[in-house]
Amino acid sequence: KNVIECRQLRQKYFGSAASQVQAEALKDKNLVFHFGDEGVMELYHASDTERKNNLSIVPDVEEFNKDYERIVEMVNEGFMRSYCFQRLQLLSSAFRTHVTMNGQTESLEQGNLLGTDFYRTMKIDNHIHAAGAPSAKQFVSFVKNKLETESSAVVSKDGKTLGQVFEEAGLDKDHLTIDAFNVLADYSVYQRFDNFNAKYSPFRMADMRRIFLKTTNHM
């Protein structure tokens, strides 16, 4: 019952008459955006100076809050959490079966793609986070380049150079790999903000984060 209700709410906000944008109108370059009285974005033709024909139709704030509270109520019910967990376990098992059967074929096809790979794929996130902008591969390459070309640069208040920081940590350029950096998100960050933050500290070292990902460092 709850699953059906959630699906109906999803349909309400994605694809139903209660929530739609006039697709043909979006082809017009002369569009203007305007915040309505309740703070909801509205879309008009530039020629519609009196703002009579809103091209974007969505539920009002009161209705949205009501729907949101209902979803939160359903999500927090014990049997719903149990059902979702079991469903995720089934999906995970199905995916592992897929990887076992088709992983080699997909890896071969991926290797034949020229000029790109997964580690150069940029993320798009509405949370503007400069430290998370580069991919893991780009970040590792940047650190390796700095260690090779600017190891004598002073990077801390006590006068230590970049090379000395790595030397005291027992690290050299051979340690600079994506796996060793441990900055890729995995299952351990799910609902664990402490682990999520740790992913921004290469080798789990605060000095590395301060030197390479902070703007308020000695440099």
C-alpha positions as CSV (number, residue, x, y, z in Angstrom):
1,K,0.0,0.0,0.0
2,N,2.7,2.5,1.0
3,V,4.8,1.6,-2.1
4,I,1.8,2.3,-4.3
5,E,1.2,5.6,-2.6
6,C,4.9,6.6,-3.0
7,R,4.7,5.7,-6.7
8,Q,1.6,7.9,-7.1
9,L,3.4,10.8,-5.5
10,R,6.3,10.3,-7.8
11,Q,4.0,10.3,-10.8
12,K,2.3,13.4,-9.4
13,Y,5.6,15.4,-9.5
14,F,7.1,13.7,-12.6
15,G,4.8,13.5,-15.7
16,S,1.3,14.2,-14.5
17,A,-0.9,17.2,-15.2
18,A,-0.2,18.5,-11.7
19,S,3.5,19.0,-12.5
20,Q,4.5,19.9,-16.1
21,V,6.4,22.3,-18.2
22,Q,5.2,23.1,-21.7
23,A,7.9,21.4,-23.7
24,E,7.3,23.3,-26.9
25,A,7.7,26.5,-25.1
26,L,11.2,25.6,-23.9
27,K,12.4,25.8,-27.5
28,D,11.8,29.5,-27.4
29,K,14.9,31.4,-26.3
30,N,13.0,34.4,-25.2
31,L,12.0,33.1,-21.7
32,V,12.2,34.8,-18.3
33,F,12.2,33.3,-14.8
34,H,10.3,34.8,-12.0
35,F,9.8,33.9,-8.3
36,G,6.1,33.7,-7.5
37,D,4.5,34.9,-4.3
38,E,5.2,31.7,-2.5
39,G,8.8,31.5,-3.6
40,V,8.2,28.9,-6.4
41,M,10.0,29.5,-9.7
42,E,7.7,30.5,-12.6
43,L,8.4,30.6,-16.3
44,Y,7.1,33.0,-18.8
45,H,7.5,34.2,-22.4
46,A,9.4,37.5,-22.4
47,S,6.4,39.0,-24.3
48,D,4.1,38.0,-21.4
49,T,4.8,41.1,-19.4
50,E,1.7,40.7,-17.3
51,R,2.7,37.2,-16.4
52,K,-0.6,35.6,-17.2
53,N,0.6,32.3,-18.8
54,N,2.9,30.4,-16.5
55,L,4.6,27.8,-18.6
56,S,5.7,25.7,-15.6
57,I,2.9,24.1,-13.5
58,V,3.7,22.6,-10.1
59,P,1.9,22.0,-6.8
60,D,2.0,24.9,-4.4
61,V,4.2,25.0,-1.3
62,E,1.5,23.9,1.1
63,E,0.7,20.9,-1.0
64,F,4.3,20.0,-1.5
65,N,5.0,20.2,2.3
66,K,2.0,18.0,2.9
67,D,3.3,15.4,0.4
68,Y,6.8,15.6,1.8
69,E,5.6,15.0,5.4
70,R,3.6,12.0,4.2
71,I,6.7,10.5,2.5
72,V,8.8,11.1,5.6
73,E,6.1,9.4,7.7
74,M,6.1,6.3,5.5
75,V,9.9,6.1,5.2
76,N,10.2,6.1,9.0
77,E,7.9,3.1,9.4
78,G,9.7,0.0,10.5
79,F,8.2,-2.4,8.0
80,M,8.9,0.0,5.2
81,R,12.6,0.1,6.1
82,S,12.7,-3.7,6.3
83,Y,11.0,-4.0,2.9
84,C,13.4,-1.5,1.3
85,F,16.4,-3.2,2.8
86,Q,15.3,-6.6,1.5
87,R,14.7,-5.0,-1.9
88,L,18.1,-3.4,-2.0
89,Q,19.7,-6.8,-1.0
90,L,17.9,-8.5,-3.9
91,L,19.0,-5.7,-6.4
92,S,22.6,-6.0,-5.1
93,S,22.6,-9.7,-5.5
94,A,21.2,-9.4,-9.1
95,F,23.9,-6.8,-9.9
96,R,26.7,-9.1,-8.6
97,T,25.3,-11.9,-10.8
98,H,25.3,-9.5,-13.8
99,V,28.9,-8.6,-13.0
100,T,30.0,-12.2,-12.7
101,M,28.3,-13.1,-16.0
102,N,29.1,-10.0,-18.1
103,G,31.9,-8.2,-16.3
104,Q,34.6,-9.3,-18.7
105,T,32.6,-8.4,-21.8
106,E,31.8,-4.9,-20.4
107,S,35.4,-4.3,-19.4
108,L,36.5,-5.2,-22.9
109,E,34.0,-2.8,-24.5
110,Q,35.0,-0.1,-22.0
111,G,38.6,-0.5,-22.9
112,N,37.8,0.1,-26.6
113,L,36.4,3.6,-25.9
114,L,38.9,6.1,-27.0
115,G,39.6,9.4,-25.3
116,T,37.7,8.9,-22.1
117,D,37.4,6.6,-19.0
118,F,35.3,6.5,-15.8
119,Y,37.9,8.3,-13.7
120,R,37.8,11.3,-15.9
121,T,34.1,11.7,-15.6
122,M,33.2,15.0,-13.9
123,K,30.5,15.0,-11.3
124,I,27.6,17.4,-11.4
125,D,26.3,18.4,-8.0
126,N,24.2,21.3,-6.8
127,H,26.3,21.4,-3.7
128,I,29.2,23.6,-4.7
129,H,32.3,21.9,-3.2
130,A,35.6,22.9,-4.7
131,A,37.5,20.0,-3.0
132,G,35.2,17.5,-4.7
133,A,35.4,19.0,-8.2
134,P,38.3,16.9,-9.6
135,S,38.0,13.2,-10.2
136,A,40.2,10.9,-8.2
137,K,42.5,10.4,-11.1
138,Q,42.9,14.1,-11.7
139,F,43.6,14.7,-8.0
140,V,46.3,12.0,-7.8
141,S,48.0,13.3,-11.0
142,F,48.0,16.8,-9.5
143,V,49.6,15.7,-6.3
144,K,52.2,13.6,-8.1
145,N,53.1,16.6,-10.3
146,K,53.5,18.9,-7.4
147,L,55.7,16.4,-5.6
148,E,57.9,16.0,-8.6
149,T,58.2,19.6,-9.6
150,E,57.7,21.6,-6.3
151,S,59.0,19.3,-3.6
152,S,61.1,22.2,-2.2
153,A,58.1,24.5,-1.7
154,V,57.4,25.5,1.9
155,V,53.9,24.3,2.7
156,S,53.6,24.6,6.5
157,K,54.1,27.3,9.2
158,D,57.0,25.4,10.7
159,G,59.0,25.7,7.5
160,K,58.6,22.2,6.2
161,T,58.7,21.6,2.5
162,L,56.3,19.4,0.5
163,G,59.1,16.8,0.1
164,Q,59.7,16.8,3.9
165,V,56.0,16.3,4.7
166,F,55.9,13.2,2.4
167,E,59.2,11.9,3.7
168,E,58.1,12.2,7.4
169,A,54.9,10.3,6.4
170,G,57.0,7.6,4.8
171,L,55.5,8.3,1.4
172,D,57.0,8.9,-2.1
173,K,55.6,9.2,-5.6
174,D,55.3,5.4,-5.9
175,H,52.6,5.5,-3.2
176,L,50.5,8.0,-5.2
177,T,47.8,5.8,-6.6
178,I,44.0,6.1,-6.5
179,D,43.6,3.0,-4.3
180,A,46.2,4.3,-1.8
181,F,44.6,7.8,-1.7
182,N,41.3,6.2,-0.7
183,V,39.2,9.2,-1.9
184,L,36.6,7.3,-3.9
185,A,33.1,7.1,-2.4
186,D,32.0,3.5,-1.5
187,Y,29.5,1.8,0.8
188,S,31.2,3.0,3.9
189,V,30.0,6.6,3.4
190,Y,26.3,5.6,3.3
191,Q,24.7,7.6,6.2
192,R,28.2,8.0,7.7
193,F,29.2,11.7,7.4
194,D,32.4,11.1,9.3
195,N,33.6,8.6,6.7
196,F,32.4,10.9,4.0
197,N,34.6,13.7,5.4
198,A,37.6,11.3,5.7
199,K,37.4,10.7,2.0
200,Y,38.7,14.3,1.6
201,S,41.9,13.5,3.5
202,P,44.3,11.5,1.3
203,F,46.0,8.7,3.3
204,R,43.7,9.8,6.2
205,M,46.2,12.6,6.9
206,A,45.0,16.0,7.9
207,D,48.2,17.6,6.5
208,M,47.5,16.3,3.0
209,R,44.0,17.8,3.1
210,R,45.2,21.1,4.4
211,I,48.0,21.4,1.8
212,F,46.0,20.3,-1.3
213,L,42.4,20.9,-0.6
214,K,42.2,23.9,1.7
215,T,42.5,27.6,0.8
216,T,43.3,28.7,4.3
217,N,46.7,26.9,4.4
218,H,50.2,28.3,4.8
219,M,50.6,28.9,1.0
